[in-house]
Amino acid sequence: HTPPLPPPPPPPISSSSSTPCLPCRRLSQQLWRSSLATASRLRVHLWSNGTWKSPREIQLVKTGWLKHRRVQMVESPHNAELIVWISTRSRLETEVVPPGLAPVVLLDYADGCTIHQYRGQLGNREVGYFKRSWMQRRDGIAVRRCTNDSTVQTFAYSGGVATEPYGPQDSVGYGAGPRYYTIVSTLRTSEGESAQVMKQVHSRRGIIASWTLEFVRSRQLKAHIGALHNDRSKISGYHPGPVYLSLIANASIVVTANPAQWEGDFRLWEALLSGACVFVDKMEILKHLPHPPVHRRHLVEYDPSDKEAFLALLQEFVEKPALARRIGRAGRHLVLTHHMPVDRADYILSHIPVRRHSQSSPNKRFWTEMRSSEGHTY
């Protein structure tokens, strides 16, 4: 999606009242004062800063919370028991702090390691900060967490509305018959990109794309390697095009990679839902999510700095199409079962500190059941 504008420096972490409070804090009684509490369901309002209709981030979040059986969506933040603030910090957002007194969960979908510039203004209303770009990378290799602040929790994209053209949500994926392409990779290289974007996003992707192209040419395989630059079919921050979806849905193997300086993109989840055997560079963030994909069971992880090992993996799975197909089906099934938008909503509800202070909420039944439930709660 559109790279975010550079935010002003975040406020320093201190013990002052303007800084985000720690998970051990007690919410004020007034934050929960309400005459509309619905037993066993939580009233939630989605706050989006003016980009409501288009970006996939908003589509995914909205889909997940609407499907959660323990959530009742409300149109006004003043009638909410919880506000979910969706922020990509793009040029289309005004970044206005949600009004009212209800507790706020901030979903930070922005690229890079910056912390939301208005986080401090939430004060004691903040009950959860979830950051999609949680790991910092150096040339495609994870080096450290983006922040030492333990209240910044990991988050990830999911399968969902971007891939609805795949059809029935079954366990075999779109196109259950033989797939036309042996390998597909739509990774962008240097073509048409600025030097800054290349450095931050596509430098390592370009290398992986070149290795893959070299492999398919030497073996004369049916493949598509390269970015899609037609406006009707390229990937954008708003929706993937039909040509892109058709390519990955008709591939036996899809090769993808994360941006060079951070982890987390739509490509991984789109590829997994296609039912192809997905090759992705090693990731840290997935290890912190429930039901993480497992190497050689749901996908294939590779070292983006080791060309020889990468090519050997490709050779192995080209020679074993049945194994590739089995992994592709397992990866798709895992996403449909544990990594759809409703699963992300459930993940947030089970990780926000407000659960620890349910005694101050009139909707005590909801939080009691959230604490006692196991697995999916929707």
C-alpha positions, 0 to 999 in steps of 0.5 A: 500500500501507499508508504506512510508519511514520515511521522513526528518523533514519538513521545519519550517513554516515561512515567508521565501521565501522557505516556501509554499506560502499562498492562497492569493498570486499572481502567477507570470506572467511567470508561465502562459506564454504560446502560447498553451492555449486552450480555456475552457480547461486546459493543465494538466500534471501528475507527478508521480516519477516513479511508474506510472503503478501500484499503485491504487492511480495513476490509480485513478488520471489518470482515473479522469483527463482523463475523465474531459472534461475541461482538456487536458492531455499533456505529457511534464510538460513544456507544462502544465498549471498545474502539478498534482504531485501524491505522495505516498512516497513509496519505489518505488518513487524518489520524484523529484520536477516537472521541469518547471515553471507551477503551481503545485498541490501536492496530498499527498497519504502517510499514517500518519501525515507527510508533504511531505519533498520536499514541501518547494522546490516548493515555489511559484509554489505550488497552492494546497496541498491535503492530504489523511491522513488528520486526526490523530487518536488514537486507531481508534478515530479521535483526531485532524487534522494532521496539523494546516497549513490551506493550507493543504486541505483534500482529499480522495480516490474514487471509480474507476478502482480498482472495474471495475470487478463489471461490469455495472455501474448501480444503483443496484450493482454487483449481483442484486440477493440474496447475498450468505453471510450475513456478510463479513469482510476482516479486517486484524488482528495480523496474519503475521503482525509486531508489528509496523504495527499492532499498526499503522494500524490494532490494532483497525481493529483486535478488530472490526474483533473479535467482528464481528466473535463473532456475526456471530458465535453466530447466525450461519450466512453465513459469511467470517471474516478474511484477505486474505493471498493468494497472488493472492487474497489479497489486495495490494497497487497495485490492489485488487484480484478477491477473495476479490472482489467476497466476498464483491460483494456477501455480504449483509453487509460489515464491514470495519474500518479505520487504527488505527492512520489515516483516509482514505483507499481503503476499504471503496470505494471498499465496497460501490461500491459493493452495500453491506450495509457498516459498517464503523467506524465514520470518520471526513474527509468525512464531508469535501467533497462535497456530503458526505455519510449520516449515515443510508442513504448511509452507517452505521457508528459505534463507534469503542470503543462501542462493545455493540452498534456495535453488536446492529447495526449488529443485527438490519440490519441482521433482516432488510435485505430490509433496508440493501439492500436499503442502499447498493444501495444508497451508490453505487449510491452516489459513482457512482454519486459524488465520482468517480475519475473525481469527485476528479479532479473536487474537486481539480480544484474548490479548488486550489487558482490559480482560484483567480488569473485567470487574470494572465493566458492566458487561462482566459475562463477556470478559468472564467467558473470554477468560475461560474459553479455549481455542476459537471463541466465535 
